[in-house]
């Protein structure tokens, strides 16, 4: 028989169960408190430390941009875009903080405009002549998506040399001051390129000098009633700009917002200022600058004695007034043309952007003095983008020099009279020789002395032996009539300088050869500049070097007018020509179809309707390529002014 057992009063194990439940409850409460309060507090501290760190790194980036502009050195800066929270055994973290840094276009247009600025140096004033100049730029913006931290800026922005925080309320707080205007110093630093990086890790941003280090030029306002205006693109209001920067200087006349454009104009009091400019590249798609103007940096004395030599140094500069190495400077001696210069017909700028020419005054000449006007220019062929001059008077002072008994010159009229295939153009002192109309590839080059002088030894030379193959007599003596000649042999189409010299005088003339058998269809081309307006005409010319047949189309490649990036493309329509052929437009290629009557030496003129309003960046260079059916080609550039 089983005994009757009553467990109702048995309390064995109850305390252990209750204890476990209490401990578990306490643990849950502790973990909940940890997850709800301690973890967010610790994560908030992590985010706060990251915010402090990245703010310092962004200041380093701003300072690196300024250092790059001022010294030309590269200043890599590591930006900690986001952060990760510490690993936790039990508690749960939110996702890592992600940040992003990118370039953003601000303003319509997104460019700094400088107006009513005139350079004090005469050569530089040819370029800085008071007309408005636009310089494209972007802002750099950093944003972070914090999980816990509040009260932080929703963006940190660099623009126009100032770094500031922007909050969701619209308030702004400066991290640095501006150096755009500092007393009588104007510092313009543009940002060029495309940057877009995001994530929770670090990213290295490397500012690099595209144009810099900046040079300093002295400028002034063009007139008392036309003060200097600096218009900047900015996300700041006038009040914010003045509150966070020191733009309340006595030399600042006014600060004026331009409605609807996110741009503000800073107007300066009349006076003399020092202008410093640089272009700093950030990220990808950075565009290099090009040669925009030249200036005589080492001027020769205005007067030389006969037989003296003098160095003339020029500096090639871009739109930011900084040197452009590797650019070609063309030179020719106009005026009397008695002196000589080397190298000729051009020299190449070194790393400093400078190129030196040596001018040699003649030892002997007729009269007591002569003046040479030395012309320097940049640009392809004879098309001058910008010109500089050096004017030198040579005198027979101090016993230097002797009176020449004669002057030697090419007999241009007699050369032209040799046949219908030779034609002289006095406007540019050029003889055009159409070989296709002649029975051979040579002509008689006549010289004469004034007054007539016999037995004068004359030497002949050229600067382009690829065009002029030979002089059958490299030196001759004049006859009793003071005249003499050599046979000039040609080998290809092109341009060359013919030089005739004796012990007492010298003369040069330009020779342009066209029509060498099966020669180049295209030996030159030009494109006119544009302004930032709609419905304007642009003119293109093609220099024909051979007789064209029907079907030998000539193409004008305008693909460079479709530049990457906003506000840089030009649109074209309605092609017309005054020449005998027909012209059409296919995309960005102009097609000229000859009628068959075009001859060597002809100039084909084509006109297009061009629209550059709100599209083409001002002061932007665009290249144009002219191509013939025979593979010949020529290039030119034009600018939106």
TORDOZA-114051 format. One record per residue (C-alpha): x, y, z. Coordinates in steps of 0.1 Angstrom, whole numbers, plus 5000, padded with zeros to 4 digits. Last residue first. Layout:
XYZ ...
# end
This chain:
535258694260 534658344249 538058244235 539258094203 541957844194 543457734162 544657414146 545757294112 545456974092 546656774062 545356424058 544656444021 540956504026 541756814046 541356874083 540757194103 540957154141 539357394166 540357444202 538257624228 539757854255 537557964284 537758334293 533958314299 532557974305 530357884276 526757804285 524758084301 524658254267 527158104243 524958054212 526658044178 525358104143 527957974119 530058154092 532457994068 535158174048 537457984024 540758164017 542258073983 546058033980 545857703961 542657703941 538957643947 537057563915 536257213923 532957293940 534357213974 532357044001 532857214035 531756994064 531357144099 531556894127 529856944160 526756744152 526756734114 526757094100 526757164062 528757374038 528657414000 531357523976 531857853958 532958053988 530758294008 529858024032 526857954055 526257724085 522857774103 523457624137 525857594167 525657544204 528557614228 529257404259 530857524291 528057584316 528257254335 531057004332 532656824303 533357044272 531157024241 532957314224 536057084221 534056884195 534257164170 536156974142 536157174109 536256924080 537356984044 535856774017 537856653987 534656533969 534956793941 538556883936 540657133955 543757303942 546357313969 547257514000 543857634010 543757864041 540457794058 538658074076 536058044104 533658314114 531358314144 528058494143 525958584173 522458474182 523058454220 525658634241 528758554261 531158694235 532958494209 536458484194 537058424157 538358094144 541358064121 542757804097 546057714080 547757494055 544757284045 544757094012 548357014016 550356963984 549656723955 552356933938 553357243957 550357473955 551257733981 554457893993 554358204016 557558414017 558058684043 560658954036 564059034052 566559314047 570259374056 572759644055 576459724059 578359394057 575759244035 572459064042 569458914024 567058724046 564058524033 561558434061 559558114056 555858014054 554557674041 553957454012 556857224003 560157193985 561057543972 564257663954 565158033954 567358133925 569658423934 569658783922 571759093919 571159473915 573359773922 573159883885 576859813882 576259453893 575659323928 577859043941 576458703951 576158473981 574058163987 573858113949 571457833940 569557923972 568157603986 565257393999 563057684011 560057524028 561857264050 564757514053 562757754074 564658044089 566158144056 569558264042 571058474015 574458654015 575158963995 578559093985 578359443971 580359473939 578359763926 576360013946 573160173934 571960423960 570060233972 571059873968 569059593950 567859243956 566158993933 564958643942 564458453910 561858173913 561757803920 559457503919 558957463881 556457543854 554457783876 550757803884 550957513908 553857673926 551757963938 554258203954 552958453979 555358733988 554558894022 555259234037 552059224059 550159504043 552559514013 551159193997 553359073968 552158823942 554058563924 552358303901 551458563876 555158603866 558458773873 556759103880 556359013917 560058963921 560759303904 558259473927 559759313958 563359413951 564659273984 566559554002 570159674008 570760024020 573760214008 577060394018 576560294054 577560564078 579560414107 578660294141 579760384176 581660714182 579760794213 576460824195 575460664162 571860604173 569560304176 566060364188 564260064203 560559994207 559659674225 556059554219 553659304234 550859124216 547958884226 546158614208 547958694176 546958494145 550158474124 550558104131 549057994164 548958244192 551358434214 552958764203 556158964203 556659274180 559959454180 559659814167 563059904153 563960274151 566860424131 569560674138 572060914122 571460834086 572160524066 573260214085 576260044100 576859844131 573259724133 571659674168 571459314180 568459214200 568758894221 565558724231 564758574265 561758354274 560058344308 557358114321 559658024350 559857664338 561157794304 559257974277 559957874241 561258114215 560058214181 560858324145 563658364155 565958324184 567358574180 566758934170 568159154142 568459534136 567559694103 563859624103 563059984100 559859944118 559159574123 561359304138 559458984143 558858754173 556658454183 556458334218 555857964223 554557834257 556557564275 556057724310 552957934318 553758194345 550958324367 548658624360 545458414368 544458434331 547658264322 551058434318 553958424294 556958634306 559158824282 562858904285 564659134261 568459104261 570459384245 573259394220 575159704209 576559764174 575060114170 574260264204 570960184220 567960384230 564660284247 566560064272 565459704271 562559584293 562959274314 559459154322 557959234288 554459104292 552558814276 548958714276 546558424279 548758114278 546757814290 545257684322 544957324331 541557164337 540856934366 538356654359 539256474392 539656574428 540656924439 542757164417 543757504429 543657804406 545558114419 545258494420 546958784438 545959144430 547759424448 545559734451 545660104441 542760324448 539060384445 536960234473 536159864468 532759714459 532059354471 529359194450 527358904463 526258594444 523558334451 521858444418 518258534426 518958884436 522559004435 523659084470 525559414476 528459474499 529659834497 532560074499 535259834512 538460034519 537360104555 537059734563 533759574573 534559254554 536059104586 534158774583 531358594602 528958884605 529559044571 528958724552 525958634574 524358964568 524958954531 523458614529 525758304526 525558034500 528258214480 529358304445 531658604446 531458934428 534559154431 533859514419 536659774415 535260124414 533960294382 533160664391 536760744398 537860554367 539460224357 540060104393 543560014401 545959724397 549459614409 550359254401 551158974425 552158624414 550258324428 552057994433 550257904412 547957794384 546957434386 548357414421 547357094439 544957034468 545056664478 542056524496 542756194514 539755994525 539155824558 536555564567 532755594574 531755644539 531555924512 533756084486 532756324458 535356554443 535156724408 537756984397 538557354400 538657564432 539357934427 541658144448 541258524446 543458734469 542959114468 545559304489 544859674498 543559594532 542859224533 540059134508 539658774499 541558674530 538558534549 538358434585 538358084599 535957854617 532958084612 529558004626 526358014605 522658004615 520157854590 518357654616 519857344602 523357474610 526057594587 529657574598 532257804582 535557794563 536658114544 538958144514 536158214489 534257894498 534757614523 531557474539 530857264569 527357114568 524557004591 526357174620 526156984653 523357054678 522656684682 524756374686 522956044685 523155884650 525356144632 524956174595 527956384585 528256664558 531356824542 531057084514 533757224491 532557524470 533257564433 534957804410 534857944375 536858274369 534958544351 536658864338 534759194333 536559464312 538759704330 541859664308 543659374325 544959224292 546459524275 547059664310 549659384316 551859554290 551259894304 551959804340 549259964362 546759694356 543059794352 540259644372 536759764365 535259414370 536359084386 533758804385 534058494406 532258204390 529357964395 527058164372 524558164387 525858074421 527157764438 528757464422 529357184447 532556994455 532156694477 532856554512 530656284527 530156134561 528755804574 528455724611 528555354617 525155164621 523555174656 525254974683 523654684702 524554584737 525854244746 529554214738 529954564725 532354684697 533255054698 531355284675 532555354640 533355694625 532755904595 534656104568 537956114586 539656364562 543356314554 544956624539 547556624511 549256964506 551056994472 553357294469 552657594447 553657834474 550758074479 547957884462 549057554478 549257714512 545757864508 544457524498 546357354527 544857604551 541357514540 542257144542 543757184577 540557364588 538657064575 540956834595 540257034627 536457004621 536956634614 538556584649 535956784669 533156604651 534756264656 535156344694 531556434696 530556124677 532455904701 530956094731 527556044717 528255674713 529155664751 525955844760 523855634736 525455314751 524955424787 521355534785 518955304767 521255004760 522955014795 519555084812 518054794794 521054574802 520754664839 517054604839 517454274822 520154174846 517954274876 515154074862 517453774857 518753804892 515253824906 514053524886 517053324897 516453414933 512853314931 513852984917 516552914943 514253024971 511552784960 513852484959 512252294990 509052455002 507052135010 503752235027 501552124999 503651814992 501251565011 502151195008 499550915015 501550585018 501450344990 500050005000 
# end
